[in-house]
Amino acid sequence: MPVTDSIADYITRIRNAGRANNKTTDIPYSKLRENISQLLVEKGYIKNFTVITTEQFPFIRVELKYSAAGEPAIREITRVSKPGRRVYQGKDIRKYLGGLGLYILSSSKGIITDKEAREKGVGGEILFRIY
């Protein structure tokens, strides 16, 4: 069954694995998902990820991050821009939760956070928000 919104599928797999307290989750590979995973590692929301190639299809194994109390590092992850309603933001991107959370954007500079977009003076499509 083909997935129409690969970012929503990525987000849902991460959210469900965190709620189930799984240590890892496997996600079908795409370059966009790899770039998002890299950004989430840099920002400390996930531990690590590895790209695994098999004979049938490649996939990304994401290692989720938890606190000492066992709480997931990702408290909320929500899709903003959807296939039926794209959400674009110019250079004046507002902070999510006063800077506690992040907006992840697809811009001309690649996949970046709202803070990086303000520093570079670019806008783009708001893919999702994370806290």
The first five atom37 places (N, CA, C, CB, O) and aatype in JSON, in Angstrom:
{
  "aatype": [12, 14, 19, 16, 3, 15, 9, 0, 3, 18, 9, 16, 1, 9, 1, 2, 0, 7, 1, 0, 2, 2, 11, 16, 16, 3, 9, 14, 18, 15, 11, 10, 1, 6, 2, 9, 15, 5, 10, 10, 19, 6, 11, 7, 18, 9, 11, 2, 13, 16, 19, 9, 16, 16, 6, 5, 13, 14, 13, 9, 1, 19, 6, 10, 11, 18, 15, 0, 0, 7, 6, 14, 0, 9, 1, 6, 9, 16, 1, 19, 15, 11, 14, 7, 1, 1, 19, 18, 5, 7, 11, 3, 9, 1, 11, 18, 10, 7, 7, 10, 7, 10, 18, 9, 10, 15, 15, 15, 11, 7, 9, 9, 16, 3, 11, 6, 0, 1, 6, 11, 7, 19, 7, 7, 6, 9, 10, 13, 1, 9, 18],
  "atom_mask": [
    [1, 1, 1, 1, 1],
    [1, 1, 1, 1, 1],
    [1, 1, 1, 1, 1],
    [1, 1, 1, 1, 1],
    [1, 1, 1, 1, 1],
    [1, 1, 1, 1, 1],
    [1, 1, 1, 1, 1],
    [1, 1, 1, 1, 1],
    [1, 1, 1, 1, 1],
    [1, 1, 1, 1, 1],
    [1, 1, 1, 1, 1],
    [1, 1, 1, 1, 1],
    [1, 1, 1, 1, 1],
    [1, 1, 1, 1, 1],
    [1, 1, 1, 1, 1],
    [1, 1, 1, 1, 1],
    [1, 1, 1, 1, 1],
    [1, 1, 1, 0, 1],
    [1, 1, 1, 1, 1],
    [1, 1, 1, 1, 1],
    [1, 1, 1, 1, 1],
    [1, 1, 1, 1, 1],
    [1, 1, 1, 1, 1],
    [1, 1, 1, 1, 1],
    [1, 1, 1, 1, 1],
    [1, 1, 1, 1, 1],
    [1, 1, 1, 1, 1],
    [1, 1, 1, 1, 1],
    [1, 1, 1, 1, 1],
    [1, 1, 1, 1, 1],
    [1, 1, 1, 1, 1],
    [1, 1, 1, 1, 1],
    [1, 1, 1, 1, 1],
    [1, 1, 1, 1, 1],
    [1, 1, 1, 1, 1],
    [1, 1, 1, 1, 1],
    [1, 1, 1, 1, 1],
    [1, 1, 1, 1, 1],
    [1, 1, 1, 1, 1],
    [1, 1, 1, 1, 1],
    [1, 1, 1, 1, 1],
    [1, 1, 1, 1, 1],
    [1, 1, 1, 1, 1],
    [1, 1, 1, 0, 1],
    [1, 1, 1, 1, 1],
    [1, 1, 1, 1, 1],
    [1, 1, 1, 1, 1],
    [1, 1, 1, 1, 1],
    [1, 1, 1, 1, 1],
    [1, 1, 1, 1, 1],
    [1, 1, 1, 1, 1],
    [1, 1, 1, 1, 1],
    [1, 1, 1, 1, 1],
    [1, 1, 1, 1, 1],
    [1, 1, 1, 1, 1],
    [1, 1, 1, 1, 1],
    [1, 1, 1, 1, 1],
    [1, 1, 1, 1, 1],
    [1, 1, 1, 1, 1],
    [1, 1, 1, 1, 1],
    [1, 1, 1, 1, 1],
    [1, 1, 1, 1, 1],
    [1, 1, 1, 1, 1],
    [1, 1, 1, 1, 1],
    [1, 1, 1, 1, 1],
    [1, 1, 1, 1, 1],
    [1, 1, 1, 1, 1],
    [1, 1, 1, 1, 1],
    [1, 1, 1, 1, 1],
    [1, 1, 1, 0, 1],
    [1, 1, 1, 1, 1],
    [1, 1, 1, 1, 1],
    [1, 1, 1, 1, 1],
    [1, 1, 1, 1, 1],
    [1, 1, 1, 1, 1],
    [1, 1, 1, 1, 1],
    [1, 1, 1, 1, 1],
    [1, 1, 1, 1, 1],
    [1, 1, 1, 1, 1],
    [1, 1, 1, 1, 1],
    [1, 1, 1, 1, 1],
    [1, 1, 1, 1, 1],
    [1, 1, 1, 1, 1],
    [1, 1, 1, 0, 1],
    [1, 1, 1, 1, 1],
    [1, 1, 1, 1, 1],
    [1, 1, 1, 1, 1],
    [1, 1, 1, 1, 1],
    [1, 1, 1, 1, 1],
    [1, 1, 1, 0, 1],
    [1, 1, 1, 1, 1],
    [1, 1, 1, 1, 1],
    [1, 1, 1, 1, 1],
    [1, 1, 1, 1, 1],
    [1, 1, 1, 1, 1],
    [1, 1, 1, 1, 1],
    [1, 1, 1, 1, 1],
    [1, 1, 1, 0, 1],
    [1, 1, 1, 0, 1],
    [1, 1, 1, 1, 1],
    [1, 1, 1, 0, 1],
    [1, 1, 1, 1, 1],
    [1, 1, 1, 1, 1],
    [1, 1, 1, 1, 1],
    [1, 1, 1, 1, 1],
    [1, 1, 1, 1, 1],
    [1, 1, 1, 1, 1],
    [1, 1, 1, 1, 1],
    [1, 1, 1, 1, 1],
    [1, 1, 1, 0, 1],
    [1, 1, 1, 1, 1],
    [1, 1, 1, 1, 1],
    [1, 1, 1, 1, 1],
    [1, 1, 1, 1, 1],
    [1, 1, 1, 1, 1],
    [1, 1, 1, 1, 1],
    [1, 1, 1, 1, 1],
    [1, 1, 1, 1, 1],
    [1, 1, 1, 1, 1],
    [1, 1, 1, 1, 1],
    [1, 1, 1, 0, 1],
    [1, 1, 1, 1, 1],
    [1, 1, 1, 0, 1],
    [1, 1, 1, 0, 1],
    [1, 1, 1, 1, 1],
    [1, 1, 1, 1, 1],
    [1, 1, 1, 1, 1],
    [1, 1, 1, 1, 1],
    [1, 1, 1, 1, 1],
    [1, 1, 1, 1, 1],
    [1, 1, 1, 1, 1]
  ],
  "atom_positions": [
    [[0.84, -1.17, 0.0], [0.0, 0.0, 0.0], [0.89, 1.24, 0.0], [-0.96, -0.01, 1.22], [1.67, 1.43, 0.93]],
    [[0.8, 2.08, -1.01], [1.66, 3.26, -1.07], [1.26, 4.32, -0.04], [1.62, 3.86, -2.47], [0.08, 4.49, 0.28]],
    [[2.25, 5.0, 0.46], [2.03, 6.06, 1.44], [1.98, 7.38, 0.7], [3.15, 6.07, 2.54], [2.9, 7.7, -0.06]],
    [[0.92, 8.16, 0.9], [0.79, 9.42, 0.18], [1.57, 10.55, 0.84], [-0.67, 9.81, 0.06], [2.03, 11.46, 0.16]],
    [[1.72, 10.5, 2.14], [2.45, 11.55, 2.86], [3.57, 10.9, 3.67], [1.49, 12.36, 3.79], [3.35, 10.43, 4.79]],
    [[4.77, 10.89, 3.1], [5.89, 10.19, 3.74], [6.33, 10.84, 5.05], [7.06, 10.12, 2.79], [6.82, 10.16, 5.95]],
    [[6.17, 12.15, 5.17], [6.57, 12.84, 6.41], [5.59, 12.49, 7.54], [6.62, 14.38, 6.19], [6.01, 12.27, 8.68]],
    [[4.3, 12.45, 7.23], [3.32, 12.07, 8.25], [3.56, 10.63, 8.7], [1.88, 12.23, 7.71], [3.41, 10.32, 9.88]],
    [[3.92, 9.75, 7.76], [4.23, 8.36, 8.11], [5.45, 8.31, 9.04], [4.5, 7.53, 6.84], [5.44, 7.57, 10.02]],
    [[6.49, 9.09, 8.73], [7.7, 9.17, 9.55], [7.35, 9.62, 10.97], [8.73, 10.13, 8.92], [7.77, 9.01, 11.95]],
    [[6.58, 10.7, 11.06], [6.2, 11.27, 12.35], [5.37, 10.28, 13.17], [5.41, 12.57, 12.15], [5.59, 10.12, 14.37]],
    [[4.43, 9.61, 12.51], [3.56, 8.66, 13.19], [4.36, 7.48, 13.73], [2.47, 8.17, 12.27], [4.1, 7.02, 14.84]],
    [[5.31, 6.99, 12.96], [6.13, 5.86, 13.42], [6.97, 6.26, 14.63], [7.04, 5.36, 12.29], [7.1, 5.47, 15.57]],
    [[7.53, 7.47, 14.62], [8.32, 7.96, 15.76], [7.41, 8.12, 16.99], [9.0, 9.32, 15.41], [7.76, 7.68, 18.09]],
    [[6.25, 8.75, 16.81], [5.32, 8.98, 17.91], [4.84, 7.66, 18.52], [4.11, 9.81, 17.43], [4.84, 7.51, 19.74]],
    [[4.44, 6.71, 17.68], [3.94, 5.43, 18.18], [5.03, 4.64, 18.9], [3.38, 4.61, 17.03], [4.75, 4.02, 19.93]],
    [[6.25, 4.65, 18.39], [7.35, 3.94, 19.04], [7.65, 4.55, 20.41], [8.61, 3.95, 18.16], [7.95, 3.82, 21.36]],
    [[7.58, 5.88, 20.51], [7.81, 6.54, 21.79], [6.74, 6.21, 22.8], [0.0, 0.0, 0.0], [7.05, 6.0, 23.98]],
    [[5.49, 6.18, 22.37], [4.39, 5.86, 23.28], [4.44, 4.41, 23.74], [3.05, 6.13, 22.61], [4.0, 4.09, 24.84]],
    [[4.98, 3.53, 22.89], [5.1, 2.11, 23.24], [6.4, 1.81, 23.98], [5.01, 1.25, 21.99], [6.66, 0.66, 24.34]],
    [[7.22, 2.83, 24.21], [8.53, 2.7, 24.88], [9.46, 1.74, 24.15], [8.33, 2.23, 26.31], [10.23, 1.01, 24.78]],
    [[9.4, 1.74, 22.82], [10.33, 0.94, 22.03], [11.68, 1.64, 21.95], [9.77, 0.69, 20.61], [11.74, 2.87, 21.92]],
    [[12.75, 0.87, 21.93], [14.08, 1.47, 21.83], [14.38, 1.9, 20.4], [15.14, 0.48, 22.3], [15.06, 2.91, 20.19]],
    [[13.89, 1.16, 19.42], [14.13, 1.5, 18.01], [12.84, 1.36, 17.22], [15.23, 0.59, 17.4], [11.89, 0.72, 17.66]],
    [[12.83, 1.97, 16.05], [11.76, 1.8, 15.09], [12.36, 1.84, 13.69], [10.65, 2.89, 15.26], [13.33, 2.56, 13.45]],
    [[11.77, 1.07, 12.78], [12.25, 1.02, 11.4], [11.31, 1.81, 10.5], [12.36, -0.44, 10.9], [10.09, 1.69, 10.59]],
    [[11.9, 2.64, 9.64], [11.16, 3.52, 8.75], [11.69, 3.33, 7.34], [11.28, 5.01, 9.21], [12.91, 3.3, 7.15]],
    [[10.82, 3.2, 6.34], [11.31, 3.09, 4.96], [12.2, 4.29, 4.6], [10.14, 2.99, 3.98], [11.94, 5.41, 5.02]],
    [[13.24, 4.03, 3.81], [14.25, 5.04, 3.51], [13.81, 6.01, 2.44], [15.52, 4.37, 3.08], [13.17, 5.64, 1.45]],
    [[14.16, 7.26, 2.65], [14.17, 8.29, 1.62], [15.21, 9.33, 2.06], [12.73, 8.95, 1.42], [15.53, 9.43, 3.24]],
    [[15.72, 10.06, 1.12], [16.74, 11.07, 1.42], [16.17, 12.14, 2.37], [17.26, 11.73, 0.11], [16.88, 12.6, 3.26]],
    [[14.9, 12.52, 2.17], [14.26, 13.5, 3.04], [14.18, 12.99, 4.48], [12.85, 13.83, 2.53], [14.49, 13.73, 5.41]],
    [[13.78, 11.74, 4.65], [13.7, 11.16, 5.99], [15.08, 11.05, 6.63], [13.04, 9.78, 5.94], [15.21, 11.22, 7.84]],
    [[16.08, 10.77, 5.84], [17.45, 10.72, 6.37], [17.88, 12.1, 6.86], [18.43, 10.21, 5.3], [18.49, 12.22, 7.92]],
    [[17.57, 13.15, 6.09], [17.93, 14.51, 6.49], [17.18, 14.94, 7.75], [17.64, 15.5, 5.34], [17.75, 15.61, 8.62]],
    [[15.92, 14.57, 7.85], [15.15, 14.89, 9.06], [15.73, 14.16, 10.26], [13.65, 14.52, 8.87], [15.85, 14.73, 11.35]],
    [[16.08, 12.89, 10.08], [16.68, 12.11, 11.17], [17.99, 12.73, 11.63], [16.92, 10.66, 10.73], [18.25, 12.81, 12.83]],
    [[18.82, 13.18, 10.69], [20.09, 13.82, 11.03], [19.84, 15.08, 11.87], [20.89, 14.18, 9.74], [20.54, 15.31, 12.86]],
    [[18.87, 15.88, 11.47], [18.54, 17.1, 12.21], [18.04, 16.78, 13.62], [17.49, 17.91, 11.45], [18.39, 17.48, 14.57]],
    [[17.22, 15.73, 13.77], [16.71, 15.35, 15.09], [17.81, 14.82, 16.0], [15.6, 14.31, 14.94], [17.74, 14.98, 17.22]],
    [[18.83, 14.18, 15.42], [19.99, 13.74, 16.21], [20.76, 14.96, 16.69], [20.91, 12.8, 15.39], [21.13, 15.03, 17.86]],
    [[21.0, 15.93, 15.8], [21.75, 17.14, 16.16], [21.05, 17.93, 17.25], [21.95, 18.02, 14.92], [21.71, 18.51, 18.11]],
    [[19.72, 17.95, 17.23], [18.96, 18.72, 18.22], [18.65, 17.92, 19.49], [17.67, 19.21, 17.6], [18.08, 18.47, 20.43]],
    [[19.02, 16.65, 19.53], [18.9, 15.86, 20.75], [17.55, 15.2, 20.98], [0.0, 0.0, 0.0], [17.25, 14.81, 22.1]],
    [[16.74, 15.07, 19.95], [15.44, 14.44, 20.1], [15.49, 12.93, 19.93], [14.47, 15.02, 19.12], [14.67, 12.21, 20.5]],
    [[16.45, 12.44, 19.15], [16.66, 11.0, 19.02], [18.14, 10.7, 19.26], [16.2, 10.48, 17.63], [18.99, 11.57, 19.06]],
    [[18.44, 9.47, 19.68], [19.82, 9.1, 19.97], [20.66, 9.04, 18.71], [19.88, 7.76, 20.69], [21.67, 9.73, 18.58]],
    [[20.22, 8.19, 17.79], [21.0, 7.95, 16.58], [20.1, 7.29, 15.55], [22.24, 7.08, 16.88], [18.98, 6.89, 15.85]],
    [[20.6, 7.19, 14.34], [19.9, 6.45, 13.3], [20.94, 5.81, 12.39], [18.94, 7.38, 12.49], [22.06, 6.3, 12.26]],
    [[20.55, 4.7, 11.77], [21.42, 4.04, 10.8], [20.59, 3.69, 9.57], [22.09, 2.76, 11.41], [19.42, 3.32, 9.68]],
    [[21.22, 3.81, 8.42], [20.58, 3.42, 7.17], [20.99, 1.98, 6.88], [20.97, 4.39, 5.99], [22.18, 1.68, 6.78]],
    [[20.02, 1.1, 6.75], [20.27, -0.31, 6.53], [19.75, -0.68, 5.14], [19.6, -1.19, 7.64], [18.58, -0.47, 4.84]],
    [[20.64, -1.22, 4.31], [20.22, -1.64, 2.98], [20.04, -3.15, 2.96], [21.25, -1.19, 1.91], [20.9, -3.89, 3.45]],
    [[18.94, -3.59, 2.41], [18.65, -5.01, 2.27], [18.41, -5.29, 0.79], [17.42, -5.43, 3.14], [18.42, -4.38, -0.04]],
    [[18.19, -6.55, 0.46], [17.94, -6.91, -0.93], [16.61, -6.33, -1.42], [17.94, -8.42, -1.09], [16.5, -5.94, -2.58]],
    [[15.61, -6.26, -0.54], [14.3, -5.78, -0.96], [14.22, -4.26, -0.99], [13.24, -6.33, -0.03], [13.9, -3.67, -2.02]],
    [[14.51, -3.63, 0.13], [14.42, -2.17, 0.2], [15.23, -1.65, 1.38], [12.95, -1.71, 0.32], [15.35, -2.34, 2.39]],
    [[15.79, -0.45, 1.26], [16.53, 0.13, 2.39], [15.55, 0.73, 3.41], [17.52, 1.21, 1.9], [14.43, 1.1, 3.07]],
    [[16.02, 0.81, 4.66], [15.22, 1.45, 5.69], [16.13, 2.13, 6.69], [14.31, 0.43, 6.39], [17.34, 1.88, 6.73]],
    [[15.54, 2.99, 7.49], [16.25, 3.74, 8.52], [15.85, 3.17, 9.87], [15.95, 5.28, 8.43], [14.66, 3.08, 10.18]],
    [[16.82, 2.78, 10.67], [16.55, 2.33, 12.04], [16.86, 3.5, 12.97], [17.4, 1.05, 12.42], [18.01, 3.92, 13.1]],
    [[15.82, 4.01, 13.63], [15.93, 5.16, 14.51], [15.97, 4.67, 15.95], [14.75, 6.16, 14.3], [15.1, 3.91, 16.38]],
    [[17.0, 5.1, 16.7], [17.11, 4.79, 18.12], [16.52, 5.96, 18.9], [18.61, 4.53, 18.54], [17.03, 7.08, 18.84]],
    [[15.45, 5.7, 19.62], [14.77, 6.75, 20.37], [15.52, 7.08, 21.66], [13.34, 6.33, 20.68], [16.24, 6.26, 22.21]],
    [[15.32, 8.3, 22.11], [16.01, 8.78, 23.31], [14.99, 8.93, 24.43], [16.73, 10.14, 23.04], [13.88, 9.42, 24.23]],
    [[15.38, 8.49, 25.62], [14.51, 8.56, 26.8], [15.27, 9.22, 27.96], [14.01, 7.15, 27.22], [16.5, 9.19, 28.01]],
    [[14.51, 9.82, 28.88], [15.11, 10.42, 30.07], [15.43, 9.32, 31.07], [14.17, 11.48, 30.7], [15.11, 8.15, 30.84]],
    [[16.07, 9.69, 32.18], [16.4, 8.71, 33.22], [15.13, 8.12, 33.84], [17.27, 9.37, 34.31], [15.14, 6.99, 34.32]],
    [[14.06, 8.89, 33.83], [12.78, 8.42, 34.38], [12.0, 7.57, 33.39], [11.93, 9.61, 34.82], [10.94, 7.04, 33.72]],
    [[12.51, 7.43, 32.18], [11.85, 6.62, 31.17], [10.89, 7.37, 30.27], [0.0, 0.0, 0.0], [10.18, 6.75, 29.49]],
    [[10.86, 8.7, 30.37], [10.0, 9.51, 29.52], [10.66, 9.74, 28.17], [9.68, 10.86, 30.21], [11.87, 9.99, 28.11]],
    [[9.91, 9.67, 27.07], [10.49, 9.93, 25.75], [10.98, 11.37, 25.64], [9.46, 9.63, 24.64], [10.37, 12.28, 26.2]],
    [[12.08, 11.59, 24.91], [12.6, 12.94, 24.7], [11.64, 13.75, 23.84], [14.0, 12.88, 24.03], [11.57, 14.98, 23.97]],
    [[10.89, 13.09, 22.98], [9.91, 13.76, 22.13], [8.56, 13.69, 22.85], [9.83, 13.1, 20.7], [7.94, 12.64, 22.93]],
    [[8.12, 14.83, 23.37], [6.84, 14.88, 24.06], [5.69, 15.07, 23.07], [6.84, 16.01, 25.1], [4.61, 14.52, 23.25]],
    [[5.95, 15.86, 22.04], [4.93, 16.12, 21.03], [5.6, 16.25, 19.68], [4.12, 17.41, 21.36], [6.64, 16.9, 19.56]],
    [[5.02, 15.62, 18.67], [5.49, 15.77, 17.3], [4.24, 15.77, 16.43], [6.51, 14.63, 16.89], [3.51, 14.78, 16.38]],
    [[4.01, 16.89, 15.73], [2.77, 17.09, 14.99], [3.05, 17.63, 13.6], [1.84, 18.03, 15.76], [3.87, 18.54, 13.44]],
    [[2.38, 17.09, 12.61], [2.49, 17.56, 11.23], [1.78, 18.88, 11.11], [1.9, 16.52, 10.23], [0.66, 19.03, 11.6]],
    [[2.4, 19.87, 10.45], [1.8, 21.18, 10.25], [1.31, 21.31, 8.81], [2.81, 22.31, 10.59], [0.11, 21.49, 8.58]],
    [[2.21, 21.21, 7.86], [1.87, 21.3, 6.45], [1.44, 19.92, 5.96], [3.06, 21.84, 5.62], [2.16, 18.94, 6.13]],
    [[0.26, 19.85, 5.35], [-0.29, 18.58, 4.89], [-0.48, 18.63, 3.38], [-1.63, 18.26, 5.61], [-0.48, 19.72, 2.8]],
    [[-0.65, 17.49, 2.73], [-0.85, 17.51, 1.28], [-2.05, 18.35, 0.84], [-1.02, 16.11, 0.78], [-2.0, 18.96, -0.24]],
    [[-3.11, 18.41, 1.62], [-4.28, 19.19, 1.26], [-4.19, 20.65, 1.65], [0.0, 0.0, 0.0], [-4.97, 21.47, 1.18]],
    [[-3.24, 20.98, 2.52], [-3.09, 22.36, 2.99], [-1.63, 22.62, 3.33], [-3.99, 22.64, 4.23], [-1.18, 22.34, 4.45]],
    [[-0.9, 23.13, 2.38], [0.51, 23.45, 2.6], [0.61, 24.73, 3.41], [1.26, 23.58, 1.25], [-0.14, 25.68, 3.19]],
    [[1.56, 24.76, 4.34], [1.76, 25.93, 5.19], [3.16, 26.46, 4.94], [1.55, 25.59, 6.71], [4.16, 25.79, 5.23]],
    [[3.22, 27.67, 4.4], [4.5, 28.32, 4.12], [4.66, 29.52, 5.03], [4.6, 28.75, 2.63], [3.68, 30.17, 5.4]],
    [[5.89, 29.81, 5.39], [6.19, 30.94, 6.26], [7.33, 31.73, 5.66], [6.53, 30.47, 7.7], [8.29, 31.16, 5.15]],
    [[7.22, 33.04, 5.71], [8.27, 33.9, 5.2], [9.42, 34.01, 6.19], [0.0, 0.0, 0.0], [9.62, 33.14, 7.04]],
    [[10.18, 35.09, 6.07], [11.36, 35.28, 6.91], [11.02, 35.51, 8.39], [12.16, 36.46, 6.4], [11.86, 35.25, 9.26]],
    [[9.83, 35.98, 8.68], [9.43, 36.3, 10.05], [8.77, 35.1, 10.73], [8.48, 37.51, 10.07], [7.58, 35.14, 11.06]],
    [[9.53, 34.04, 10.94], [9.02, 32.81, 11.53], [8.92, 32.98, 13.05], [9.93, 31.59, 11.18], [9.88, 33.39, 13.71]],
    [[7.76, 32.68, 13.57], [7.56, 32.81, 15.01], [8.17, 31.61, 15.74], [6.05, 32.94, 15.35], [8.39, 30.56, 15.13]],
    [[8.42, 31.76, 17.03], [8.98, 30.68, 17.83], [7.85, 29.77, 18.29], [9.77, 31.24, 19.06], [6.74, 30.23, 18.55]],
    [[8.14, 28.49, 18.37], [7.16, 27.52, 18.85], [7.34, 27.35, 20.36], [7.3, 26.16, 18.12], [8.43, 27.03, 20.82]],
    [[6.29, 27.56, 21.1], [6.29, 27.5, 22.57], [7.35, 28.42, 23.17], [6.52, 26.06, 23.04], [8.03, 28.06, 24.13]],
    [[7.49, 29.59, 22.6], [8.44, 30.56, 23.11], [9.89, 30.13, 23.0], [0.0, 0.0, 0.0], [10.74, 30.61, 23.75]],
    [[10.19, 29.23, 22.08], [11.55, 28.76, 21.88], [11.84, 27.41, 22.52], [0.0, 0.0, 0.0], [12.93, 26.88, 22.33]],
    [[10.89, 26.84, 23.27], [11.11, 25.54, 23.89], [11.03, 24.42, 22.86], [10.08, 25.3, 24.99], [11.77, 23.43, 22.95]],
    [[10.15, 24.57, 21.88], [10.01, 23.58, 20.82], [10.59, 24.11, 19.53], [0.0, 0.0, 0.0], [11.13, 25.21, 19.48]],
    [[10.48, 23.31, 18.48], [11.04, 23.69, 17.18], [10.02, 23.48, 16.08], [12.3, 22.89, 16.89], [9.21, 22.55, 16.13]],
    [[10.08, 24.35, 15.08], [9.44, 24.09, 13.8], [10.53, 23.56, 12.88], [8.75, 25.38, 13.21], [11.63, 24.1, 12.86]],
    [[10.24, 22.51, 12.14], [11.17, 21.97, 11.16], [10.66, 22.4, 9.79], [11.3, 20.4, 11.26], [9.52, 22.13, 9.44]],
    [[11.53, 23.07, 9.03], [11.15, 23.63, 7.74], [11.92, 23.01, 6.59], [11.35, 25.12, 7.74], [13.06, 22.56, 6.76]],
    [[11.29, 22.99, 5.44], [11.95, 22.66, 4.19], [12.15, 23.98, 3.46], [11.12, 21.61, 3.33], [11.18, 24.61, 3.05]],
    [[13.4, 24.39, 3.29], [13.69, 25.69, 2.69], [14.67, 25.52, 1.55], [14.24, 26.67, 3.74], [15.08, 24.41, 1.21]],
    [[15.05, 26.63, 0.96], [16.05, 26.6, -0.1], [17.42, 26.22, 0.44], [16.12, 27.95, -0.8], [18.31, 25.86, -0.34]],
    [[17.61, 26.3, 1.75], [18.87, 25.93, 2.4], [18.84, 24.5, 2.93], [19.18, 26.89, 3.54], [19.77, 24.07, 3.62]],
    [[17.77, 23.74, 2.62], [17.64, 22.36, 3.08], [16.66, 22.25, 4.22], [0.0, 0.0, 0.0], [15.86, 23.16, 4.46]],
    [[16.72, 21.13, 4.94], [15.87, 20.91, 6.1], [16.51, 21.61, 7.29], [15.66, 19.37, 6.38], [17.61, 21.25, 7.72]],
    [[15.82, 22.62, 7.84], [16.39, 23.43, 8.92], [15.33, 23.69, 9.99], [16.94, 24.77, 8.38], [14.14, 23.44, 9.77]],
    [[15.78, 24.18, 11.14], [14.86, 24.54, 12.22], [14.43, 26.0, 12.06], [15.53, 24.33, 13.6], [14.98, 26.73, 11.24]],
    [[13.44, 26.4, 12.84], [12.97, 27.78, 12.78], [14.06, 28.77, 13.19], [11.74, 27.96, 13.67], [14.14, 29.87, 12.65]],
    [[14.88, 28.38, 14.15], [15.96, 29.26, 14.6], [16.99, 29.47, 13.49], [16.64, 28.67, 15.85], [17.42, 30.6, 13.26]],
    [[17.38, 28.4, 12.82], [18.33, 28.51, 11.72], [17.75, 29.34, 10.58], [18.73, 27.13, 11.21], [18.47, 30.09, 9.93]],
    [[16.44, 29.22, 10.33], [15.79, 29.99, 9.27], [15.82, 31.48, 9.59], [14.33, 29.51, 9.08], [16.05, 32.3, 8.7]],
    [[15.59, 31.83, 10.85], [15.66, 33.24, 11.24], [17.07, 33.77, 11.09], [15.18, 33.44, 12.68], [17.26, 34.9, 10.64]],
    [[18.09, 32.97, 11.46], [19.48, 33.4, 11.34], [19.88, 33.59, 9.88], [20.4, 32.38, 11.99], [20.6, 34.54, 9.55]],
    [[19.42, 32.7, 9.0], [19.78, 32.76, 7.58], [18.87, 33.71, 6.79], [19.72, 31.38, 6.96], [19.17, 34.04, 5.64]],
    [[17.79, 34.13, 7.4], [16.88, 35.05, 6.74], [16.09, 34.42, 5.6], [0.0, 0.0, 0.0], [15.83, 35.05, 4.58]],
    [[15.69, 33.16, 5.79], [14.91, 32.46, 4.77], [13.61, 31.96, 5.38], [15.71, 31.29, 4.16], [13.47, 31.86, 6.6]],
    [[12.68, 31.65, 4.52], [11.42, 31.03, 4.93], [11.3, 29.68, 4.27], [0.0, 0.0, 0.0], [12.27, 29.18, 3.7]],
    [[10.14, 29.09, 4.34], [9.93, 27.81, 3.7], [8.66, 27.14, 4.15], [0.0, 0.0, 0.0], [7.83, 27.76, 4.82]],
    [[8.52, 25.88, 3.78], [7.35, 25.11, 4.17], [7.57, 24.53, 5.56], [7.05, 24.0, 3.14], [8.59, 23.87, 5.8]],
    [[6.64, 24.76, 6.47], [6.74, 24.21, 7.82], [6.27, 22.76, 7.76], [5.89, 25.05, 8.86], [5.09, 22.5, 7.58]],
    [[7.2, 21.82, 7.91], [6.87, 20.4, 7.82], [6.16, 19.91, 9.07], [8.12, 19.59, 7.59], [5.07, 19.34, 8.98]],
    [[6.78, 20.12, 10.24], [6.17, 19.68, 11.49], [6.76, 20.46, 12.65], [6.39, 18.17, 11.7], [7.74, 21.19, 12.5]],
    [[6.12, 20.29, 13.81], [6.62, 20.92, 15.04], [6.92, 19.82, 16.03], [5.6, 21.95, 15.63], [6.27, 18.77, 16.04]],
    [[7.92, 20.08, 16.86], [8.38, 19.06, 17.81], [8.71, 19.73, 19.13], [9.61, 18.3, 17.27], [9.23, 20.84, 19.18]],
    [[8.38, 19.01, 20.21], [8.67, 19.51, 21.56], [9.03, 18.35, 22.43], [7.49, 20.28, 22.16], [9.32, 18.53, 23.61]]
  ]
}
